[in-house]
Amino acid sequence: MAERITTPFDAGSTAADVVADLNLSGRRALVTGASSGIGTEIVRALAGAGAEVTLAVRDTAAGEQVAREVAAGAPHAALRVVHLDLSDLGSVRGLVDGWSGPLHILVGNAGVAFPPRRYTVQGLETQFAVNHLGHYVLATGLHSALAAAGDARLVTLSSVAHLAAPVDFDDLNFRKRPYNAALAYGQSKTAAALFVVEAERRWVADGITANTCNPGAVMSNLGRHLSAEDLAGMPDYDFRTAEQGAATPTLLATWPGLEGKGGRYFEDGNEAGRHEPGQESGVADHALDPEAAERLWLVSDLIAKRDGRAHE
């Protein structure tokens, strides 16, 4: 087993700490879900360090407001806002078709958590569609742009919730079993981790380094579907600020020491160890399983080619 990667950063670090000594001038980044929370702070850190950043958001008015706020603190920042609805593969393909030039950093930050049972227009369970499949179609569609960069970074956001559920390949969309929002969320976050395992295997020769992380518990719009009872029943998380939550994904997107070291799961600024029973940390074996990762890639490709008609 490869030696676990450690860095100077920890749970208290912020995204600004991560980029403090970095010059990202000339690098182009795309961040999904950039209009609030962790996404906004990733944008702020990347732009502040000199990167050209595209904010891919559902609500472009909110995205424009974030861009103005970031620009106020970094007057020379190069920022662009584009529309992206990850629940609609047509929207994802529209962004891909409109992209030109190399892409050095792709951060799949957007997500949805614990909604009531809901399906996309293509018949996919919403959390699997947004948290995994939309990002899969986005990243594979932008593969040539990432490869053109020569040293690109692909980052997905997983979660401690992945511990609760492997990917159920026999029932991805909860058609055969009762819908459970927490299990669906956990499955989608396992998928986010498995995606980078296979992306690393397939794309390492293209100079693309792919990693995933648990950003830590942050009170943000992601939890808008949770009731007071839901929150009361959750583990006693040590919530951190959005700036702290953005630190580990920003690290994966920028830290020089990670070049060529992918297919890994990080938390609190460092590569995570394997999960131990009774702990709310670490990475489960099912999230790094190379056979499951390859199967998920093939299934995702098939669904995407069918335009998401998973209800058939």
C-alpha positions in Angstrom: 0.0 0.0 0.0 1.3 3.5 -0.9 2.3 5.6 2.0 -0.4 8.0 3.2 0.0 11.6 2.2 0.4 14.2 4.9 0.4 18.0 4.6 1.0 21.0 6.8 -2.7 21.5 7.1 -5.4 20.3 9.4 -9.1 20.6 10.3 -8.6 24.2 11.4 -6.9 25.4 8.2 -8.8 27.6 5.7 -8.7 27.7 2.0 -6.8 31.0 2.3 -4.1 29.2 4.3 -3.7 26.6 1.6 -3.1 29.0 -1.2 -1.1 31.6 0.9 2.2 30.8 -0.8 0.9 29.8 -4.2 0.7 31.7 -7.5 -2.0 30.3 -9.7 -1.7 32.8 -12.5 -2.3 31.2 -15.9 -4.4 28.4 -14.4 -8.1 28.1 -15.4 -10.5 26.6 -12.9 -14.2 25.5 -13.0 -16.1 25.2 -9.7 -19.6 23.8 -9.5 -22.0 24.9 -6.8 -20.0 28.1 -6.5 -22.8 30.5 -5.4 -22.7 29.6 -1.7 -20.9 27.9 1.2 -17.8 25.9 0.5 -18.0 26.6 -3.3 -17.8 30.3 -2.8 -14.8 30.0 -0.5 -13.0 27.7 -3.0 -13.6 30.4 -5.7 -12.4 33.1 -3.4 -9.1 31.2 -2.7 -8.4 30.2 -6.3 -9.2 33.7 -7.6 -7.2 35.4 -4.9 -4.2 33.3 -5.8 -4.4 34.4 -9.4 -6.5 31.7 -11.2 -9.1 32.4 -13.8 -12.3 30.9 -12.3 -15.6 30.0 -13.8 -18.5 29.7 -11.4 -20.9 27.0 -12.7 -24.2 27.6 -10.9 -28.0 26.9 -11.2 -28.8 30.5 -10.1 -26.7 32.8 -12.2 -27.9 35.9 -10.4 -26.5 34.5 -7.1 -23.4 33.5 -9.0 -22.9 37.0 -10.3 -23.3 38.4 -6.8 -20.6 36.0 -5.5 -18.4 37.1 -8.4 -18.8 40.7 -7.4 -18.0 40.0 -3.8 -14.9 38.0 -4.7 -13.8 40.7 -7.1 -14.1 43.3 -4.4 -11.5 41.5 -2.4 -9.3 40.6 -5.4 -9.7 43.5 -7.9 -7.6 41.7 -10.6 -9.5 38.4 -10.3 -10.7 36.9 -13.6 -14.2 35.5 -13.0 -17.0 34.2 -15.2 -20.4 32.8 -14.3 -22.1 30.1 -16.4 -25.4 28.3 -15.9 -25.2 24.6 -14.9 -28.0 22.4 -13.7 -26.4 19.0 -12.8 -29.8 17.3 -12.6 -30.3 17.9 -16.3 -27.7 16.2 -18.5 -28.7 18.6 -21.4 -27.5 21.5 -19.2 -24.3 19.7 -18.5 -23.6 19.0 -22.1 -24.4 22.6 -22.9 -21.6 23.8 -20.6 -19.2 21.2 -22.1 -20.0 22.3 -25.7 -19.4 25.9 -24.8 -16.0 25.4 -23.2 -12.9 26.2 -25.1 -9.2 26.0 -24.2 -7.4 24.0 -21.4 -8.9 23.4 -18.0 -6.4 23.1 -15.1 -8.7 22.6 -12.2 -12.2 21.1 -12.1 -13.9 21.0 -8.6 -17.2 19.1 -8.4 -18.5 20.8 -5.3 -22.3 21.1 -6.1 -24.6 18.8 -4.3 -28.0 18.0 -2.9 -28.6 16.3 0.4 -31.6 14.5 2.0 -34.4 15.7 -0.3 -37.7 13.9 -0.3 -38.0 11.1 -3.0 -37.5 12.9 -6.2 -36.4 12.0 -9.8 -34.8 14.1 -12.5 -36.3 14.6 -16.0 -34.1 11.6 -17.1 -35.6 9.4 -14.4 -32.7 9.3 -12.0 -32.8 9.6 -8.2 -31.9 13.2 -7.6 -28.9 12.7 -5.2 -27.2 10.1 -7.5 -27.9 12.4 -10.5 -26.5 15.6 -9.0 -23.8 14.4 -6.7 -22.3 11.8 -9.1 -23.7 11.4 -12.6 -23.9 15.1 -13.5 -20.3 15.5 -12.4 -19.3 12.4 -14.3 -20.7 13.7 -17.5 -19.1 17.1 -16.9 -15.7 15.7 -16.2 -15.7 13.2 -19.0 -17.0 15.8 -21.4 -14.2 18.1 -20.4 -11.5 15.4 -20.5 -9.8 16.8 -23.6 -9.6 20.3 -21.9 -8.2 18.7 -18.7 -5.7 16.7 -20.8 -4.7 19.8 -22.7 -3.6 21.5 -19.4 -0.9 18.9 -19.0 -1.1 18.9 -15.2 -4.8 19.2 -14.4 -6.6 18.5 -11.1 -10.0 16.8 -10.8 -11.6 17.1 -7.3 -14.9 15.6 -6.1 -16.5 16.1 -2.8 -17.5 13.0 -0.9 -18.7 13.0 2.7 -18.5 11.0 5.9 -22.0 9.9 4.9 -20.3 7.5 2.4 -19.7 5.2 5.3 -23.4 4.4 5.4 -23.8 3.0 1.9 -21.9 1.4 -0.9 -23.3 1.8 -4.4 -26.2 -0.6 -4.9 -25.8 -1.5 -8.6 -29.0 -3.5 -8.6 -31.1 -0.5 -7.5 -29.3 2.8 -8.1 -32.6 4.7 -8.1 -34.5 3.2 -5.2 -37.1 1.7 -7.5 -37.0 -1.7 -5.8 -36.5 -0.7 -2.1 -38.1 1.9 0.1 -36.6 5.3 -0.5 -34.2 6.4 2.3 -32.8 9.9 1.8 -29.7 9.2 4.0 -28.8 6.0 2.2 -29.3 7.7 -1.1 -27.0 10.5 -0.1 -24.4 8.0 1.3 -24.5 6.1 -2.0 -24.0 9.2 -4.0 -21.0 10.2 -1.9 -19.5 6.7 -2.3 -20.0 7.2 -6.0 -18.1 10.5 -5.9 -15.1 8.7 -4.3 -15.2 5.7 -6.7 -15.3 8.1 -9.7 -11.8 9.5 -8.9 -10.4 6.0 -8.3 -11.3 5.0 -11.9 -10.5 8.5 -13.3 -7.0 8.3 -11.9 -6.5 4.9 -13.5 -7.8 6.0 -16.9 -6.4 9.5 -17.0 -3.1 9.5 -15.1 -1.2 9.2 -18.4 -2.9 12.5 -19.5 -1.4 14.3 -16.5 -4.7 14.5 -14.7 -4.6 14.0 -10.9 -8.0 13.0 -9.4 -8.8 12.9 -5.7 -11.8 13.2 -3.4 -12.4 14.5 0.1 -14.7 14.8 3.0 -14.7 18.6 3.5 -16.0 18.3 7.0 -19.4 19.3 8.5 -20.4 22.8 7.5 -23.8 24.4 8.1 -24.8 25.5 4.6 -27.6 25.4 2.0 -26.7 21.7 1.5 -28.8 20.9 4.6 -31.9 22.8 3.6 -34.0 19.7 3.4 -33.1 18.6 7.0 -35.8 19.2 9.7 -35.0 20.1 13.3 -35.7 16.5 14.2 -33.2 15.3 11.5 -30.5 17.6 12.8 -31.2 16.5 16.4 -30.7 12.9 15.4 -27.4 13.4 13.6 -24.0 12.7 15.2 -22.5 15.5 17.3 -20.4 16.9 14.5 -17.8 19.6 15.2 -19.1 22.0 12.6 -16.6 24.2 10.9 -16.8 27.4 8.9 -17.2 27.4 5.1 -13.6 28.8 4.9 -12.4 25.7 6.8 -14.6 23.4 4.8 -13.1 24.7 1.6 -9.6 24.0 2.7 -9.3 20.3 1.8 -10.9 20.6 -1.7 -8.7 23.6 -2.4 -5.7 21.6 -1.2 -6.5 18.8 -3.7 -6.9 21.4 -6.5 -3.7 23.2 -5.9 -1.1 21.7 -3.6 2.1 21.0 -5.5 2.9 17.9 -3.5 -0.1 16.0 -4.8 0.8 16.1 -8.5 0.6 12.6 -9.9 -0.8 11.2 -6.6 -4.4 10.5 -7.2 -7.3 8.0 -6.5 -7.2 9.0 -2.8 -9.6 10.2 -0.2 -8.7 13.1 2.1 -10.1 14.7 5.2 -8.8 17.4 7.5 -6.1 18.4 5.0 -4.5 14.9 4.9 -5.1 11.5 3.3 -7.5 9.6 5.4 -6.9 6.2 7.0 -9.2 3.3 6.6 -12.5 3.6 8.6 -12.6 1.8 12.0 -15.9 0.7 13.4 -17.5 3.2 15.8 -15.7 6.1 14.2 -17.1 9.0 12.2 -14.0 9.4 10.1 -11.8 7.5 7.7 -12.6 6.0 4.3 -14.6 2.8 3.9 -13.1 0.0 1.7 -16.2 0.1 -0.5 -15.3 3.7 -1.5 -11.9 2.8 -2.9 -12.7 -0.6 -4.4 -11.2 -0.6 -7.9 -13.6 -3.2 -9.2 -16.6 -1.2 -8.0 -15.0 2.0 -9.4 -14.6 0.4 -12.9 -18.2 -0.9 -12.8 -19.6 2.5 -11.7 -17.7 4.1 -14.6 -19.2 1.7 -17.1 -22.7 2.0 -15.7 -22.5 5.8 -15.6 -21.3 5.8 -19.2 -24.2 3.6 -20.2 -26.8 5.8 -18.4 -25.3 8.9 -19.9 -25.4 7.5 -23.4 -29.1 6.6 -22.9 -29.6 10.2 -21.8 -30.3 9.1 -18.3 -33.3 7.0 -18.9 -32.7 4.9 -15.8 -36.4 4.1 -15.3 -36.5 1.6 -18.2 
